[in-house]
Amino acid sequence: MKLSAKQQQIVEHVDGAILVKAGPGSGKTRVLTERIKNLLCAKKRWKVLALTFSNMAAEEMRSRLENDPQVGEAIERVTIGTIHSFCLDIIQSRGYLIGLRPDISLFENENDRKAILRSVISEKADEAEFGMILQREEKPEIFLSRCLSMISEQKRSLISPDLCNVADPFPRIYQKYNNMLQNQNAMDFDDILFYAYRILAENLDVAKLYNSVYRYVCIDESQDLNNAQYSFIQAFCGSDYHNIMMVGDENQSIYAFNGSNSKYMSDLFVRDFHPTVYTLDENFRSAKQIIQFSNTLTGNTDDVSKYVFDGKLAVTVYDNEFTEAQAVRSTIENLIAQGHKDIENPLKYEDFAVIARNKYVFSQVENVFTDGNIPFFYKKTQSGITCETDYMVAFDLILRLMMNPMDLYHKQMLCKLVSQDIFAAENCSDTKSLIRQLLSNSRYSWMNSILPHISLDGVIDFDKIIGALKDNLPIDLTDDERYLLEKDINEWQKHWSRFKGHVARESRTLISFRNAISLGKTQEIDTETGVALLTAHMSKGLEFEVVFIIGLSEGTFPDYRAANSGGEAITQEKNNMYVAVTRAKRLCYLSYPQIKRMPWGSDKRQDPSRFIIQAPTSQ
């Protein structure tokens, strides 16, 4: 499809800061990709940095450019990735400037962070101080989660423990938590942005070096920036660099829980960089009925008569959650069998999505779909690898120790797993010797076969490591044990295959591989077939011919906590609703059950969500 005049103007914009406010279906991804292509194909061999908020978005952008014959070898001059992955690269190469080692480990797992915090609070020296706090807490796990949330909030605000202005004893807990990470040559997920910011802010020559490498920077989904991310961008750009492009939609800012705020795009970026502002407000994706309703959520008075596509958006009230789920199923079956006058092509299950505020709303839908043989899937959210067998848990711990011999926490985990005293191998000369001693005389001893193939001095051939595992499987495994173990091994092999497909041979180190897993860069892109079941947050960036938004009752969507709080919390919920509705291209069915069965067995009568009061009612 030919670019509009305004889209073409953005694509041809070369020098100077640029802000593109782009609504749903306005072609922002295409415009962003075309502009990058235009910069790459210019006579000058400029390099471009494109930062996104998800690996899926980065992969889509890369795929579009790689498949464009006009780009060709120029693809080598663009770096595409998430902000976190780019910051981690800076830490790996320049972390020494702020006292970090190149083999620093990432403790990305929530349970690992809780364990570190638990050990901080239970240290004998502070037992009287911190231990009493845990004793006073009815649910210590909730207290630990609250502490971690506080620490994350401080790091996102770029506040170090010594400047932390939170009620005592949290600053001391934060300090001890940080100290324990640093003593183990480790960092958590929030440290990635904090450390990268420090590297650039404290070393202006390094920032200038990156400026000289990348002539242009493009940032997608800029409405999701938080303080740490925007501060990092400022540090990257310094006072002289202005070839930065931000693209986003204020109405799709839905990550306030992570400190995100559209003000960084719409207010601070304008103040600090004085960009040329373009607005893409035409929706080329959705039917006019859907656009009209989405406008009521944002207060937009746009005339929808100019839009080409017709479709449907309507609210239906059902007796209970079961009849609501049955109606979704029967509508899908009828549309697949008979089609719809406003949809050109025959419909498949993959053309449908069911969206809800949270995953618990899907209970009846799952049952009804299963009974009716309707294929469905949940979109994957997790990164990393979940091992089903203790053997591969040990394997992961071995890799972590080989990467970082200072990692006391995971060393303790390995000792506990193999039933060894942590002091039993303290006199070993190196990490490999330590691991051999820990595994000896245990059912894990066969895993020593991988050690000759692990080296941090250069690249690794992980295929040889996988081969050593497969060639040395214990002979006394039951069929079930062997099945799960082989599945675990194959899962690691899949992650390695996806990793090496995007990384040059000389960069395939154990550390880079393990970090790629932690950041979700090796996660398989959803290939499941069937109807997608999505929370509002997970639906962002996707589109479907037909969307059902269920459970639209007050207290569910909006969430009861937001309904009680009001203010910014309700704005976030409204943005969630806006995102959900604008995933639909032609048909959008809104519904709620009048009666909800509570977990303890009683029935609760429900009122309709405030967001659907102005929506047309289904006839």
Secondary structure, DSSP 8 states (H G I E B T S, - for coil): ----HHHHHHHT--SS-EEEEE-TTS-HHHHHHHHHHHHHTSSS---EEEEESSHHHHHHHHHHHHT-TTTGGGGGGEEEEEHHHHHHHHHHHHGGGGT--TT-EEE--HHHHHHHHHHHHT-GGGIIIIIHHHHH-S-HHHHHHHHHHHHHHHHHTT--GGG--S-TTHHHHHHHHHHHHHHTTEEEHHHHHHHHHHHHHS-HHHHHHHHHH-SEEEESSGGG--HHHHHHHHHHHTTT---EEEEE-GGG---GGGT--THIIIIIHHHHH--EEEEE---SSS-HHHHHHHHHHHT----GGG-----EEEEEEEEEHHHHHHHHHHHHHHHHHH--TT--S---GGGEEEEESSGGGGHHHHHHHHHTT--EEE-----S---SSHHHHHHHHHHHHHH-TT-HHHHHHHHHHTT--GGGGTT-SSHHHHHHHHHTTSTTGGGGGGGGG--SSS---HHHHHHHHHHT--TT--HHHHHHHHHHHHHHHHHHHHHHTTS-GGG--HHHHHHHHHTTTT-------SEEEEETTTTTT--EEEEEE---BTBTTTBHHHHHH-THHHHHHHHHHHHHHTTEEEEEEEEEEEEEE-TTS-EEE--B-GGGTTS-B--
